[in-house]
Amino acid sequence: MKTVTVELGSRTYPIHIEAGILARAGKFLAPLAKGRRVAIVTDENLSLHLATLQASLSAEGIESEAIVLAPGEGSKSWATLEMLCDRLLELGVERGDHVVALGGGVIGDLVGFACSILKRGCNFVQIPTSLLAQVDSSVGGKTAINTKAGKNLIGAFHQPVMVLIDPQVLDTLPIRELRAGYAEVVKYGLIDDFAFFEWCEANGAALLGGDIGLREYAIAHSVSAKARIVAADEHETNGTRALLNLGHTFGHALEAETGFSQALIHGEGVAAGCALAFGFSASQGICSGQDAERVAAHWRDAGLPDGLAAAGVGASGARLVDHMRHDKKMAAGTLPFLLARGIGRTYLDKTVDLADVEAFLDAQPR
């Protein structure tokens, strides 16, 4: 078993990574449950994994109650948040209890936010079942719901007390979801790890094809990178954690244009957004066109969108920039962008003129 630690003083927590760990989750949860019933929040697509988790809890003499939600971004809403909080209160969840989030990024974000506000804060454990959640959203404590104004605009920083990652659960993940999570894996190489990007170029196809050893390595490498960044800048105040948003400013605009729907899921938006961030950097003379094309080529090889056309977005630059104006990182009318001087050389730029972004987007193939 590989264990990565997120170092946050008194709130430090472990991330345990091992194939088959879901079937042994009860052994990790028993010391936290202390004999009390455990509330599990999951979605309708995960009945197989829910049964495995509940069996592992029963083997430790722990009762559990499942709250099963509809899958998809639509559940990250005020209505679902209210319903979830009411249900947790009905179950008698106390501050010292540990709610389990069993699912992908939507479940983790929603449960984390509910636990941040329930009785002014209770504990939760992440058991991510998608590659995207395993390498990104389950680690770091960002929790949120969506609103009409945009994605993740209502939320809080609330760290889990433990993360359990089982690469075997990815065997049941649809290939589209697997590719979407792979975008977040590659992102770590694009940020500050050129050697890892090269590893992805060499091993990405086999990873997506089911190689469990490569999946374990990619997950452990990714969460180690994120744990290091979160420990250095938990609340995104010194610019270090902002690097994790590479591709997200462009990507969230594309997701907003497609209504945060299945037309373009989050990891696909991140891939297209990273390609656009590198393309914009190249258009401004910041990085080479060869690096921008190399990034785009890897997305194509992985079956991910490499720009507006592949993402199915035909909106004007002005419309996409208008979506960006709702970005939660906007400050004093200025939107910081993650740009790149090259692969593995991402930096935060607070001097970008949105008129230049609009012109760049208008010049992209539709």
KEKE-3310 file (N, C-alpha, C; in steps of 0.2 Angstrom, whole numbers, plus 5000, padded with zeros to 4 digits):
npx = (5004:5003:5005:5001:5004:4995:5001:4996:4997:4988:4977:4982:4981:4980:4982:4978:4983:4979:4976:4961:4958:4945:4937:4942:4940:4932:4941:4949:4940:4934:4941:4937:4924:4920:4910:4898:4884:4888:4886:4884:4886:4882:4880:4868:4874:4883:4881:4887:4900:4895:4889:4901:4908:4899:4898:4911:4911:4901:4908:4916:4908:4900:4887:4878:4871:4865:4864:4857:4861:4856:4866:4879:4882:4871:4867:4875:4869:4858:4846:4849:4859:4852:4842:4851:4858:4847:4843:4855:4854:4842:4847:4854:4867:4882:4894:4906:4905:4909:4906:4904:4910:4907:4911:4912:4919:4908:4900:4910:4913:4900:4896:4907:4905:4892:4896:4904:4896:4886:4880:4890:4901:4907:4915:4922:4925:4934:4931:4935:4929:4931:4943:4947:4942:4950:4964:4963:4951:4947:4957:4963:4953:4944:4927:4911:4896:4886:4880:4867:4875:4888:4901:4905:4904:4899:4904:4917:4932:4936:4944:4945:4946:4953:4958:4954:4959:4956:4962:4957:4943:4942:4940:4927:4923:4916:4924:4925:4924:4935:4945:4943:4947:4960:4965:4967:4978:4988:4989:4997:5010:5011:5011:5023:5032:5040:5046:5037:5026:5032:5032:5019:5016:5022:5016:5002:4993:4993:4989:4976:4971:4970:4981:4985:4996:5002:4992:4991:5004:5002:4992:4997:5008:5002:4994:5003:5010:4999:4997:5008:5008:4995:4999:5008:5000:4986:4974:4974:4982:4995:4998:5004:4995:4986:4992:4986:4975:4977:4971:4958:4952:4949:4943:4932:4924:4921:4913:4903:4897:4892:4882:4886:4884:4882:4887:4900:4911:4919:4933:4936:4934:4944:4955:4954:4954:4968:4975:4971:4976:4990:4990:4986:4997:5007:5003:5005:5019:5025:5027:5034:5027:5028:5028:5015:5008:5012:5006:4993:4993:4995:4983:4974:4979:4975:4961:4955:4947:4955:4954:4942:4934:4935:4929:4916:4911:4905:4904:4906:4921:4919:4908:4912:4922:4914:4908:4920:4921:4914:4921:4928:4940:4942:4947:4946:4942:4951:4957:4966:4977:4983:4997:5009:5027:5032:5032:5029:5032:5023:5015:5008:4999:4995:4992:4985:4976:4959:4954:4963:4962:4950:4951:4960:4952:4942:4949:4951:4948:4932)
npy = (4994:5011:5026:5043:5058:5072:5087:5096:5102:5101:5096:5086:5073:5056:5048:5034:5022:5008:4994:4985:4990:4995:4984:4982:4993:4995:4991:5003:5012:5009:5013:5026:5027:5022:5013:5019:5021:5023:5035:5035:5043:5042:5038:5034:5026:5018:5006:4993:4996:5002:4991:4983:4991:4993:4979:4978:4986:4980:4968:4973:4975:4987:4997:5004:5017:5021:5035:5039:5047:5056:5054:5065:5082:5090:5087:5095:5106:5119:5113:5099:5100:5105:5094:5084:5088:5089:5075:5070:5075:5070:5057:5058:5063:5068:5080:5074:5063:5053:5056:5047:5049:5042:5041:5050:5066:5075:5069:5070:5084:5089:5082:5085:5099:5099:5094:5103:5113:5107:5107:5117:5111:5095:5079:5070:5057:5053:5042:5040:5036:5039:5042:5055:5061:5053:5058:5071:5080:5074:5077:5089:5098:5107:5111:5112:5119:5121:5136:5146:5156:5151:5138:5130:5141:5143:5138:5130:5128:5113:5100:5083:5069:5058:5049:5036:5026:5016:5009:4998:5000:5008:5000:4998:5010:5021:5023:5036:5044:5039:5044:5058:5059:5057:5068:5077:5070:5072:5085:5088:5086:5096:5107:5108:5098:5091:5079:5070:5072:5067:5054:5052:5053:5042:5031:5033:5027:5014:5015:5020:5009:4999:4995:4991:4993:5004:5013:5014:5020:5032:5038:5039:5047:5059:5063:5065:5076:5085:5085:5091:5104:5108:5108:5119:5130:5130:5138:5145:5157:5162:5160:5148:5136:5140:5136:5124:5126:5126:5127:5128:5140:5144:5131:5131:5141:5135:5124:5131:5137:5125:5122:5115:5102:5085:5086:5091:5086:5088:5085:5084:5097:5103:5097:5103:5116:5117:5115:5127:5136:5134:5137:5150:5156:5153:5161:5174:5174:5168:5155:5141:5137:5124:5117:5120:5113:5100:5097:5098:5087:5076:5076:5073:5060:5054:5054:5065:5082:5095:5108:5122:5117:5103:5102:5105:5118:5132:5146:5164:5173:5184:5180:5169:5175:5182:5173:5170:5181:5178:5171:5164:5168:5181:5198:5214:5217:5211:5196:5183:5172:5156:5153:5147:5145:5135:5117:5110:5122:5131:5147:5160:5173:5190:5200:5199:5204:5204:5207:5203:5189:5187:5190:5180:5168:5170:5168:5154:5138:5132)
npz = (5000:4996:5004:5005:5013:5018:5023:5036:5048:5063:5056:5047:5036:5030:5013:5007:4995:4986:4976:4978:4990:4994:4998:5010:5017:5029:5039:5040:5043:5055:5067:5067:5067:5079:5084:5080:5069:5052:5040:5022:5007:4991:4973:4960:4951:4957:4964:4965:4971:4982:4989:4991:5000:5011:5015:5020:5031:5038:5041:5051:5061:5060:5058:5043:5034:5018:5007:4993:4978:4963:4948:4941:4937:4940:4952:4961:4968:4975:4979:4981:4990:5001:5003:5006:5018:5027:5027:5033:5045:5050:5051:5063:5063:5071:5076:5079:5071:5056:5039:5024:5008:4994:4978:4963:4958:4959:4970:4980:4981:4984:4996:5004:5006:5012:5024:5029:5033:5041:5057:5060:5055:5052:5051:5037:5025:5011:4998:4983:4967:4953:4941:4940:4952:4960:4958:4959:4964:4976:4985:4995:5000:4994:4992:4985:4977:4962:4953:4945:4941:4938:4940:4955:4963:4976:4991:5001:5010:5016:5024:5021:5033:5029:5015:5004:4991:4978:4965:4957:4956:4945:4934:4931:4926:4914:4898:4893:4905:4911:4902:4904:4918:4916:4910:4921:4927:4917:4918:4929:4925:4915:4923:4931:4929:4918:4915:4920:4911:4899:4903:4903:4890:4885:4892:4893:4884:4888:4901:4900:4894:4904:4912:4928:4936:4931:4932:4946:4949:4942:4949:4962:4960:4956:4967:4976:4971:4972:4985:4990:4985:4991:5004:5005:5001:5006:5006:4994:4994:4991:4978:4974:4975:4965:4953:4951:4944:4931:4914:4918:4918:4905:4902:4911:4905:4893:4898:4904:4893:4887:4896:4908:4906:4900:4887:4887:4898:4914:4914:4901:4898:4905:4898:4885:4889:4894:4882:4875:4884:4882:4869:4868:4876:4867:4856:4861:4861:4872:4875:4865:4848:4845:4858:4862:4852:4854:4866:4862:4853:4861:4869:4858:4855:4866:4865:4869:4869:4860:4858:4853:4843:4844:4856:4854:4854:4848:4851:4851:4854:4863:4870:4877:4884:4892:4900:4908:4915:4926:4934:4949:4953:4949:4952:4957:4945:4937:4929:4933:4924:4921:4912:4901:4900:4894:4892:4908:4914:4920:4925:4935:4928:4930:4921:4910:4896:4893:4881:4872:4874:4870:4856:4852:4855:4845:4834:4833:4826:4822)
capx = (5000:5006:5002:5004:5002:4994:5004:4992:4997:4983:4973:4986:4978:4983:4979:4980:4982:4980:4971:4957:4957:4938:4935:4945:4939:4930:4947:4951:4934:4932:4943:4934:4917:4919:4904:4892:4882:4891:4882:4887:4883:4884:4875:4864:4878:4888:4878:4892:4905:4892:4888:4907:4909:4894:4900:4917:4909:4898:4913:4919:4902:4898:4881:4879:4865:4866:4860:4859:4858:4856:4873:4880:4883:4865:4866:4879:4864:4855:4841:4852:4862:4847:4840:4857:4859:4841:4844:4860:4851:4837:4851:4857:4875:4885:4900:4912:4904:4912:4902:4908:4908:4908:4909:4917:4920:4902:4899:4915:4912:4894:4897:4912:4902:4887:4899:4907:4891:4882:4882:4896:4907:4908:4921:4920:4931:4933:4933:4934:4928:4933:4950:4947:4942:4956:4970:4962:4946:4946:4962:4964:4948:4939:4921:4907:4890:4886:4874:4866:4881:4894:4903:4909:4904:4896:4908:4921:4938:4935:4948:4943:4951:4956:4956:4955:4959:4956:4963:4953:4936:4942:4938:4920:4922:4916:4930:4925:4926:4942:4949:4942:4951:4967:4967:4970:4984:4993:4990:5003:5016:5011:5012:5030:5035:5041:5048:5030:5023:5035:5030:5012:5016:5025:5012:4995:4988:4992:4986:4969:4969:4969:4987:4984:5002:5003:4987:4993:5009:5000:4988:5002:5012:4998:4991:5009:5011:4994:4998:5014:5005:4990:5002:5011:4996:4980:4968:4976:4983:5001:4999:5006:4989:4983:4994:4982:4969:4979:4966:4952:4948:4947:4939:4925:4920:4918:4908:4897:4893:4888:4877:4888:4881:4886:4890:4907:4912:4924:4940:4936:4935:4951:4960:4953:4957:4975:4977:4969:4981:4996:4989:4986:5004:5011:5001:5008:5026:5027:5030:5034:5021:5030:5026:5008:5006:5014:5001:4987:4993:4994:4976:4971:4981:4971:4954:4952:4947:4961:4952:4935:4930:4934:4925:4909:4910:4906:4902:4911:4926:4916:4903:4916:4926:4909:4908:4926:4920:4911:4926:4929:4947:4942:4949:4947:4941:4957:4957:4973:4977:4988:5000:5015:5033:5034:5029:5032:5034:5017:5015:5002:5000:4989:4992:4982:4971:4954:4953:4968:4960:4944:4954:4963:4947:4939:4954:4951:4944:4926)
capy = (5000:5017:5031:5050:5062:5080:5090:5102:5103:5097:5093:5082:5067:5051:5046:5027:5020:5001:4990:4981:4993:4996:4979:4982:5000:4994:4991:5010:5017:5007:5017:5033:5026:5021:5009:5022:5020:5027:5038:5034:5046:5039:5040:5028:5021:5014:5001:4988:4998:5003:4984:4981:4995:4991:4973:4979:4989:4975:4964:4976:4976:4994:4998:5010:5020:5024:5040:5038:5053:5056:5055:5071:5089:5092:5086:5100:5111:5121:5108:5093:5101:5105:5088:5080:5090:5087:5068:5068:5077:5064:5051:5060:5064:5073:5084:5069:5057:5053:5054:5044:5051:5037:5043:5055:5073:5078:5067:5073:5091:5090:5079:5090:5106:5098:5092:5110:5118:5104:5108:5121:5107:5088:5075:5066:5053:5053:5036:5042:5031:5041:5044:5063:5062:5050:5062:5079:5083:5071:5079:5097:5101:5112:5109:5117:5117:5126:5140:5149:5161:5147:5132:5130:5148:5143:5132:5131:5124:5108:5095:5076:5066:5052:5047:5029:5026:5009:5009:4993:5003:5011:4995:4999:5017:5021:5025:5043:5046:5038:5049:5064:5060:5057:5075:5079:5067:5075:5092:5089:5086:5102:5112:5109:5091:5089:5072:5066:5073:5062:5048:5051:5052:5035:5026:5035:5023:5008:5017:5020:5002:4995:4993:4993:4996:5011:5017:5015:5025:5039:5041:5041:5053:5065:5065:5067:5083:5089:5086:5096:5110:5110:5110:5125:5135:5127:5142:5148:5164:5164:5159:5141:5132:5143:5132:5118:5128:5126:5125:5128:5147:5142:5125:5132:5145:5130:5120:5135:5137:5119:5121:5111:5096:5079:5088:5092:5084:5093:5083:5086:5105:5104:5096:5108:5122:5117:5116:5134:5140:5134:5140:5158:5157:5153:5167:5180:5174:5166:5148:5139:5134:5117:5115:5120:5108:5094:5096:5096:5081:5071:5076:5069:5053:5051:5054:5071:5088:5099:5115:5123:5113:5096:5102:5106:5124:5137:5152:5169:5175:5188:5176:5165:5179:5184:5167:5170:5186:5176:5166:5166:5171:5188:5202:5221:5218:5208:5189:5180:5167:5151:5152:5143:5147:5128:5111:5110:5129:5135:5152:5164:5180:5194:5206:5197:5208:5200:5208:5198:5182:5187:5189:5173:5163:5171:5165:5147:5134:5130)
capz = (5000:4996:5008:5004:5018:5017:5029:5037:5056:5067:5051:5043:5035:5025:5007:5006:4989:4985:4973:4982:4997:4995:5001:5017:5020:5036:5044:5041:5045:5061:5072:5066:5068:5086:5085:5078:5062:5047:5034:5016:5002:4984:4968:4958:4947:4961:4969:4966:4975:4989:4992:4994:5006:5017:5017:5023:5037:5042:5044:5057:5066:5060:5054:5039:5030:5012:5004:4986:4974:4956:4946:4937:4939:4942:4960:4964:4968:4982:4981:4983:4996:5007:5004:5009:5025:5030:5028:5038:5052:5052:5054:5069:5062:5075:5074:5079:5066:5049:5034:5019:5001:4989:4972:4959:4960:4961:4977:4985:4982:4988:5003:5008:5007:5017:5030:5031:5036:5045:5064:5059:5053:5054:5048:5031:5022:5004:4994:4976:4962:4947:4941:4941:4959:4964:4957:4960:4968:4983:4989:4996:5004:4990:4991:4982:4973:4956:4953:4938:4939:4937:4943:4961:4966:4983:4994:5007:5011:5022:5022:5024:5038:5026:5008:5002:4984:4975:4957:4954:4954:4938:4929:4930:4924:4907:4895:4893:4912:4912:4899:4908:4923:4913:4909:4927:4928:4913:4920:4934:4921:4912:4928:4933:4929:4911:4915:4921:4905:4895:4906:4901:4882:4884:4895:4893:4881:4892:4907:4899:4892:4910:4916:4935:4939:4928:4936:4953:4949:4940:4955:4968:4958:4955:4973:4980:4969:4974:4993:4991:4983:4996:5011:5004:5000:5007:5004:4988:4995:4989:4971:4973:4973:4959:4948:4949:4940:4924:4910:4921:4916:4898:4902:4914:4901:4889:4902:4905:4887:4886:4901:4913:4904:4897:4881:4889:4905:4917:4912:4894:4898:4907:4892:4880:4892:4894:4875:4874:4888:4879:4862:4870:4877:4860:4852:4864:4861:4879:4874:4858:4845:4846:4864:4861:4847:4857:4871:4859:4850:4867:4870:4853:4856:4872:4864:4872:4865:4859:4857:4853:4838:4846:4862:4851:4856:4843:4853:4850:4859:4867:4874:4881:4889:4897:4905:4912:4920:4933:4938:4956:4954:4947:4958:4955:4937:4933:4930:4933:4920:4921:4906:4901:4896:4890:4896:4914:4916:4921:4929:4935:4925:4932:4917:4903:4893:4891:4874:4868:4875:4865:4849:4851:4854:4839:4828:4834:4822:4825)
cpx = (5004:5002:5005:5000:5001:4996:5000:4991:4992:4978:4976:4982:4981:4979:4982:4978:4983:4974:4968:4956:4949:4935:4937:4944:4936:4935:4949:4946:4932:4934:4940:4927:4915:4912:4898:4891:4886:4886:4886:4883:4886:4879:4873:4868:4883:4886:4883:4897:4901:4891:4895:4909:4905:4896:4907:4916:4906:4903:4916:4914:4900:4892:4882:4872:4867:4861:4862:4856:4859:4863:4873:4880:4877:4864:4870:4874:4862:4850:4844:4855:4857:4844:4845:4858:4853:4841:4849:4858:4846:4841:4854:4865:4877:4892:4906:4911:4908:4908:4906:4906:4911:4906:4914:4917:4914:4900:4903:4914:4905:4894:4902:4909:4897:4890:4903:4902:4886:4884:4889:4902:4907:4913:4918:4927:4929:4935:4931:4934:4929:4940:4951:4947:4948:4962:4969:4957:4945:4952:4963:4959:4943:4933:4916:4900:4890:4880:4873:4872:4887:4895:4907:4909:4902:4900:4912:4927:4936:4938:4945:4948:4955:4953:4958:4954:4961:4956:4958:4946:4936:4940:4931:4918:4921:4922:4931:4926:4933:4947:4949:4947:4959:4970:4970:4977:4990:4994:4996:5009:5016:5013:5019:5034:5036:5042:5041:5026:5026:5033:5023:5012:5018:5020:5005:4991:4987:4988:4978:4967:4968:4975:4986:4990:5003:4998:4989:4999:5007:4996:4992:5006:5008:4996:4997:5011:5006:4995:5003:5011:5000:4994:5006:5006:4988:4974:4969:4977:4990:5003:5001:5000:4986:4985:4990:4976:4971:4974:4959:4948:4945:4941:4932:4921:4917:4912:4902:4893:4889:4883:4879:4885:4885:4889:4897:4908:4918:4931:4941:4937:4942:4956:4960:4956:4964:4978:4976:4974:4988:4996:4990:4993:5008:5009:5004:5016:5029:5030:5030:5028:5022:5027:5018:5005:5007:5009:4995:4987:4992:4986:4972:4973:4977:4964:4951:4952:4953:4960:4944:4931:4929:4929:4917:4907:4911:4904:4908:4916:4923:4911:4907:4920:4920:4908:4914:4925:4917:4915:4928:4935:4947:4943:4950:4946:4946:4956:4963:4972:4983:4991:5006:5021:5036:5031:5032:5034:5028:5018:5009:5003:4993:4989:4989:4976:4965:4952:4957:4965:4954:4946:4957:4958:4943:4943:4954:4947:4938:4923)
cpy = (5006:5022:5038:5054:5070:5083:5096:5103:5098:5093:5089:5075:5062:5050:5039:5024:5012:4998:4985:4984:4994:4990:4978:4989:5000:4995:4998:5014:5015:5011:5024:5032:5025:5018:5012:5021:5025:5029:5038:5038:5044:5041:5033:5023:5017:5009:4995:4990:4999:4996:4982:4985:4993:4984:4973:4982:4984:4970:4966:4977:4983:4994:5004:5011:5023:5030:5041:5043:5052:5057:5062:5077:5092:5092:5091:5106:5113:5115:5102:5094:5101:5098:5083:5082:5088:5079:5066:5070:5072:5058:5052:5061:5069:5075:5079:5063:5058:5051:5052:5046:5046:5038:5047:5062:5076:5076:5070:5080:5092:5088:5084:5096:5105:5097:5099:5114:5114:5104:5112:5117:5100:5085:5071:5063:5052:5046:5037:5036:5032:5043:5051:5064:5059:5055:5069:5081:5080:5073:5087:5101:5107:5108:5114:5114:5123:5130:5143:5153:5157:5141:5133:5137:5148:5137:5134:5126:5119:5102:5088:5074:5060:5051:5040:5028:5019:5010:5004:4995:5006:5006:4995:5006:5017:5025:5033:5046:5045:5043:5056:5065:5060:5064:5078:5076:5071:5082:5093:5089:5093:5108:5113:5102:5088:5081:5067:5067:5068:5055:5046:5050:5044:5030:5028:5030:5016:5009:5017:5013:4997:4993:4995:4996:5003:5016:5019:5021:5032:5042:5043:5047:5059:5067:5067:5074:5087:5090:5091:5103:5113:5112:5116:5131:5132:5131:5146:5156:5166:5163:5152:5136:5134:5139:5126:5120:5129:5123:5126:5135:5146:5137:5127:5136:5140:5126:5124:5136:5131:5117:5116:5104:5090:5080:5089:5091:5088:5091:5085:5094:5107:5103:5101:5115:5123:5118:5124:5138:5140:5137:5148:5160:5158:5159:5174:5179:5171:5159:5146:5136:5126:5114:5115:5114:5101:5092:5094:5089:5075:5071:5072:5062:5050:5051:5060:5077:5092:5106:5116:5118:5106:5096:5103:5113:5129:5144:5157:5170:5179:5185:5172:5169:5181:5179:5168:5176:5184:5171:5169:5169:5179:5193:5209:5222:5214:5200:5186:5173:5162:5150:5148:5145:5140:5123:5110:5117:5133:5141:5156:5171:5184:5200:5204:5202:5204:5201:5204:5191:5182:5186:5183:5168:5164:5168:5158:5144:5132:5124)
cpz = (5000:5000:5007:5010:5016:5023:5031:5045:5059:5062:5046:5042:5029:5019:5006:4999:4988:4981:4978:4989:4999:4999:5008:5020:5027:5041:5045:5044:5053:5067:5072:5068:5076:5088:5083:5071:5057:5041:5028:5011:4995:4979:4965:4954:4951:4966:4970:4971:4982:4992:4995:5000:5012:5019:5022:5030:5041:5045:5050:5062:5066:5055:5049:5036:5024:5010:4997:4982:4967:4953:4942:4940:4942:4949:4964:4964:4975:4984:4984:4989:5002:5008:5008:5017:5029:5032:5033:5045:5054:5054:5060:5069:5067:5073:5074:5074:5060:5044:5028:5012:4997:4982:4968:4962:4962:4968:4982:4986:4986:4995:5007:5010:5013:5024:5033:5035:5041:5052:5064:5058:5056:5050:5042:5029:5015:5001:4987:4971:4955:4947:4942:4948:4963:4963:4958:4965:4975:4988:4990:4999:5000:4989:4989:4979:4967:4957:4946:4936:4936:4941:4949:4964:4973:4986:4999:5007:5017:5020:5025:5029:5035:5019:5006:4995:4982:4968:4954:4952:4948:4933:4927:4927:4917:4904:4895:4899:4913:4909:4902:4914:4921:4912:4915:4929:4924:4915:4925:4930:4917:4916:4929:4933:4922:4911:4916:4914:4900:4897:4903:4893:4881:4887:4896:4890:4885:4898:4906:4897:4898:4914:4923:4938:4937:4931:4943:4954:4947:4946:4960:4966:4958:4962:4977:4977:4971:4982:4994:4990:4989:5002:5010:5003:5000:5005:4998:4989:4993:4982:4970:4971:4967:4953:4946:4945:4932:4919:4912:4919:4910:4899:4906:4910:4896:4892:4903:4899:4885:4892:4907:4912:4902:4890:4882:4896:4908:4914:4905:4893:4900:4901:4887:4882:4892:4887:4873:4878:4885:4872:4863:4871:4871:4856:4855:4864:4868:4879:4866:4855:4845:4852:4864:4857:4850:4863:4868:4856:4855:4868:4864:4853:4861:4871:4867:4868:4865:4858:4856:4849:4841:4853:4860:4853:4850:4844:4851:4856:4865:4872:4879:4886:4894:4902:4910:4917:4927:4936:4945:4958:4952:4953:4955:4948:4933:4934:4928:4928:4921:4914:4907:4897:4892:4894:4902:4917:4916:4926:4929:4933:4926:4927:4910:4902:4890:4883:4869:4869:4870:4858:4848:4851:4848:4833:4828:4829:4826:4822)
residu = (MET:LYS:THR:VAL:THR:VAL:GLU:LEU:GLY:SER:ARG:THR:TYR:PRO:ILE:HIS:ILE:GLU:ALA:GLY:ILE:LEU:ALA:ARG:ALA:GLY:LYS:PHE:LEU:ALA:PRO:LEU:ALA:LYS:GLY:ARG:ARG:VAL:ALA:ILE:VAL:THR:ASP:GLU:ASN:LEU:SER:LEU:HIS:LEU:ALA:THR:LEU:GLN:ALA:SER:LEU:SER:ALA:GLU:GLY:ILE:GLU:SER:GLU:ALA:ILE:VAL:LEU:ALA:PRO:GLY:GLU:GLY:SER:LYS:SER:TRP:ALA:THR:LEU:GLU:MET:LEU:CYS:ASP:ARG:LEU:LEU:GLU:LEU:GLY:VAL:GLU:ARG:GLY:ASP:HIS:VAL:VAL:ALA:LEU:GLY:GLY:GLY:VAL:ILE:GLY:ASP:LEU:VAL:GLY:PHE:ALA:CYS:SER:ILE:LEU:LYS:ARG:GLY:CYS:ASN:PHE:VAL:GLN:ILE:PRO:THR:SER:LEU:LEU:ALA:GLN:VAL:ASP:SER:SER:VAL:GLY:GLY:LYS:THR:ALA:ILE:ASN:THR:LYS:ALA:GLY:LYS:ASN:LEU:ILE:GLY:ALA:PHE:HIS:GLN:PRO:VAL:MET:VAL:LEU:ILE:ASP:PRO:GLN:VAL:LEU:ASP:THR:LEU:PRO:ILE:ARG:GLU:LEU:ARG:ALA:GLY:TYR:ALA:GLU:VAL:VAL:LYS:TYR:GLY:LEU:ILE:ASP:ASP:PHE:ALA:PHE:PHE:GLU:TRP:CYS:GLU:ALA:ASN:GLY:ALA:ALA:LEU:LEU:GLY:GLY:ASP:ILE:GLY:LEU:ARG:GLU:TYR:ALA:ILE:ALA:HIS:SER:VAL:SER:ALA:LYS:ALA:ARG:ILE:VAL:ALA:ALA:ASP:GLU:HIS:GLU:THR:ASN:GLY:THR:ARG:ALA:LEU:LEU:ASN:LEU:GLY:HIS:THR:PHE:GLY:HIS:ALA:LEU:GLU:ALA:GLU:THR:GLY:PHE:SER:GLN:ALA:LEU:ILE:HIS:GLY:GLU:GLY:VAL:ALA:ALA:GLY:CYS:ALA:LEU:ALA:PHE:GLY:PHE:SER:ALA:SER:GLN:GLY:ILE:CYS:SER:GLY:GLN:ASP:ALA:GLU:ARG:VAL:ALA:ALA:HIS:TRP:ARG:ASP:ALA:GLY:LEU:PRO:ASP:GLY:LEU:ALA:ALA:ALA:GLY:VAL:GLY:ALA:SER:GLY:ALA:ARG:LEU:VAL:ASP:HIS:MET:ARG:HIS:ASP:LYS:LYS:MET:ALA:ALA:GLY:THR:LEU:PRO:PHE:LEU:LEU:ALA:ARG:GLY:ILE:GLY:ARG:THR:TYR:LEU:ASP:LYS:THR:VAL:ASP:LEU:ALA:ASP:VAL:GLU:ALA:PHE:LEU:ASP:ALA:GLN:PRO:ARG)
# end
